[in-house]
Amino acid sequence: MTTPAELTARLAWRYATKKFDSTRKIPAETWAVLRQSLVQTPSSYGLQPWKFLIIDTPALRTQLRTVSWGQAQVEEASHHVVFLARTAMTEADVNRLIQAQSAVRGTSLESLAGYRGMMVKNIVGADPEWIRQWAMRQTYIALGQFMLACAMVQVDACPMEGLDPLKYDEILGLNGSGYHTVVACPVGYRAVDDKYAGLAKVRFTESEVIEVR
Ligand SMILES: Cc1cc2nc3c(=O)[nH]c(=O)nc-3n(C[C@H](O)[C@H](O)[C@H](O)COP(=O)(O)O)c2cc1C
């Protein structure tokens, strides 16, 4: 078990890394666990309306940096993860989940009919713009879980909204794929001279952000 003291230490250790040590790669074993943290992310109804693109190709990283406010982390981090959300949800998406649930848990398709109908009504039948926003919100849960997982194994990360999602879509050939870019997260190891690592956290106090009623 992670003790409360260990969790406190990990939370204090993490920060949005501005400068990565480009010579350090995340070991395969650690990276496998971090990939699983993406796969294991919970989502509303379990629908998983996302995909995670890992950009390994250096030339692609260089291109993406130019549309990420020039942020060096995109090129210098060990790995660069791009979080994609579904652009729309169809009955096929619902069926995919129902089939998976039936296969994994041995549940009959008939007994899942009510659950299926609810998803078709509430998600497939929803306003397209609401669905687009919903899928993006789900994707942020993956980002949060990923960042915490990184901190737990002492891998540094920089959540990154400072990018042009439409340009990402273009460079990554996503148009027409059913997915679009939401946010990114370069990960790796902090450079010893990243001055941001030593800065005190700026957070509103507990009494300002947590209210008990
Ligand atoms: C969704 C999201 C997007 C962010 N985008 C960027 C970014 O593009 N570039 C960057 O350097 N930091 C980015 N940040 C980092 C925040 O500025 C940082 O998390 C915040 O100031 C708190 O500091 P800390 O994470 O170091 O504790 C982003 C953070 C979040 C959660």
The ligand as an ORCA input file, in Angstrom:
! r2SCAN-3c Opt
* xyz 0 1
  C      -4.658     20.940    -18.576
  C      -3.354     21.628    -18.312
  C      -2.695     22.264    -19.337
  C      -1.442     22.859    -19.127
  N      -0.723     23.366    -20.196
  C       0.578     23.727    -20.004
  C       1.407     24.053    -21.105
  O       1.001     24.057    -22.261
  N       2.701     24.354    -20.848
  C       3.228     24.350    -19.588
  O       4.427     24.599    -19.422
  N       2.442     24.062    -18.513
  C       1.148     23.739    -18.691
  N       0.368     23.391    -17.617
  C       0.970     23.392    -16.276
  C       0.319     24.357    -15.290
  O       0.702     25.658    -15.568
  C       0.736     23.910    -13.903
  O       0.238     22.594    -13.690
  C       0.202     24.814    -12.802
  O       0.756     26.090    -12.921
  C       0.530     24.250    -11.420
  O       1.895     24.022    -11.254
  P       2.523     22.588    -10.955
  O       1.853     21.623    -11.891
  O       3.980     22.751    -11.288
  O       2.266     22.265     -9.542
  C      -0.884     22.863    -17.826
  C      -1.602     22.250    -16.783
  C      -2.795     21.625    -17.018
  C      -3.479     20.915    -15.871
*
